[in-house]
Amino acid sequence: MTLRSVAKFLSVAAIVFVVAAALGPANWAPRSGLGWGFDHFAGYFVITCIFCVAWPRPFVVGGTIMAIAALLEALQAFTPDRSANFLAACCGAGGALAAAIVVECTIRMQKQRANK
């Protein structure tokens, strides 16, 4: 198995996990103890990085995951023990955007080194 195929499997598993954690009971969501803002940012940052290994189009991947973060946060308004939080959606989207920028810069640096 190649790294890209492993990343594809992990990215699908990560999305299933995030959907279950976001829309399931509140105690299903793992917490780091550093605050929900950090948890959202770091979680979406890592997931976006995994997706970018699988599909190396960082801004397409980042934009899609930003939309998913906002959608999942909005859908929490329909769950009995949660509420939608705009700031949480922004933290998740910010993590996805930051990862997309880091990966894009990394890809460009690798291409630049390869051309030398």
C-alpha positions as CSV (number, residue, x, y, z in Angstrom):
1,M,0.0,0.0,0.0
2,T,1.2,3.5,-0.8
3,L,1.2,6.4,1.5
4,R,-1.5,8.1,-0.5
5,S,-3.9,5.0,-0.3
6,V,-3.3,4.8,3.5
7,A,-4.1,8.6,3.7
8,K,-7.3,8.1,1.8
9,F,-8.4,5.4,4.2
10,L,-7.5,7.5,7.2
11,S,-9.2,10.6,5.8
12,V,-12.5,8.7,5.3
13,A,-12.2,7.2,8.8
14,A,-11.5,10.7,10.2
15,I,-14.6,12.2,8.6
16,V,-16.7,9.4,9.9
17,F,-15.2,9.9,13.3
18,V,-15.8,13.7,13.2
19,V,-19.4,13.3,12.1
20,A,-20.1,10.8,14.8
21,A,-18.4,13.0,17.4
22,A,-20.1,16.2,16.2
23,L,-23.6,14.8,15.9
24,G,-23.6,12.1,18.5
25,P,-24.0,12.6,22.2
26,A,-21.8,15.3,23.7
27,N,-19.8,12.8,25.7
28,W,-18.7,11.1,22.5
29,A,-16.5,14.0,21.6
30,P,-12.9,13.6,22.7
31,R,-11.5,16.6,24.6
32,S,-7.9,17.5,25.1
33,G,-8.4,19.6,28.3
34,L,-7.0,22.7,26.5
35,G,-10.4,24.1,25.6
36,W,-12.9,23.5,22.9
37,G,-11.4,26.2,20.6
38,F,-8.1,24.4,20.6
39,D,-9.8,21.1,20.1
40,H,-11.7,22.3,17.0
41,F,-8.6,24.1,15.5
42,A,-6.2,21.2,16.1
43,G,-8.6,18.5,15.0
44,Y,-9.5,20.1,11.7
45,F,-5.8,21.1,11.1
46,V,-4.8,17.4,11.4
47,I,-7.7,16.1,9.3
48,T,-6.9,18.6,6.6
49,C,-3.3,17.6,6.5
50,I,-4.3,13.9,6.2
51,F,-6.7,14.8,3.4
52,C,-4.0,16.8,1.6
53,V,-1.6,13.8,1.6
54,A,-4.4,11.8,0.0
55,W,-5.5,14.5,-2.4
56,P,-2.8,17.1,-2.9
57,R,-5.0,20.1,-3.8
58,P,-4.7,22.0,-0.5
59,F,-7.0,24.9,-1.2
60,V,-9.8,22.7,-2.6
61,V,-9.4,20.3,0.3
62,G,-9.2,23.1,2.8
63,G,-12.2,24.9,1.4
64,T,-14.2,21.7,1.4
65,I,-13.3,20.9,5.0
66,M,-14.0,24.5,6.1
67,A,-17.5,24.0,4.7
68,I,-17.9,20.7,6.4
69,A,-16.8,22.3,9.7
70,A,-19.4,25.0,9.4
71,L,-22.1,22.5,8.3
72,L,-21.5,20.1,11.2
73,E,-21.5,23.0,13.7
74,A,-24.9,24.2,12.2
75,L,-26.3,20.7,12.4
76,Q,-25.6,20.6,16.1
77,A,-28.5,23.0,16.5
78,F,-30.8,20.0,15.8
79,T,-29.2,17.7,18.4
80,P,-30.8,17.5,21.8
81,D,-27.8,18.1,24.0
82,R,-25.8,20.6,21.8
83,S,-26.1,24.0,20.3
84,A,-24.5,25.6,17.2
85,N,-21.6,27.9,18.1
86,F,-20.3,30.3,15.5
87,L,-17.0,30.7,17.2
88,A,-16.5,26.9,17.2
89,A,-17.2,26.8,13.4
90,C,-14.7,29.6,13.0
91,C,-12.1,27.7,15.0
92,G,-12.6,24.5,12.9
93,A,-12.6,26.4,9.6
94,G,-9.5,28.3,10.8
95,G,-7.7,25.0,11.5
96,A,-8.6,23.7,8.0
97,L,-7.4,27.0,6.4
98,A,-4.2,27.0,8.3
99,A,-3.4,23.5,7.3
100,A,-4.2,24.2,3.7
101,I,-1.8,27.1,3.7
102,V,1.0,25.1,5.4
103,V,0.6,22.2,2.9
104,E,0.5,24.6,-0.1
105,C,3.7,26.3,1.1
106,T,5.3,22.9,1.6
107,I,4.3,21.6,-1.8
108,R,5.7,24.8,-3.4
109,M,8.9,24.6,-1.5
110,Q,9.4,20.9,-2.6
111,K,8.7,21.9,-6.2
112,Q,11.2,24.8,-6.0
113,R,13.9,22.5,-4.5
114,A,13.2,19.9,-7.2
115,N,13.7,22.5,-9.9
116,K,17.2,23.5,-8.7
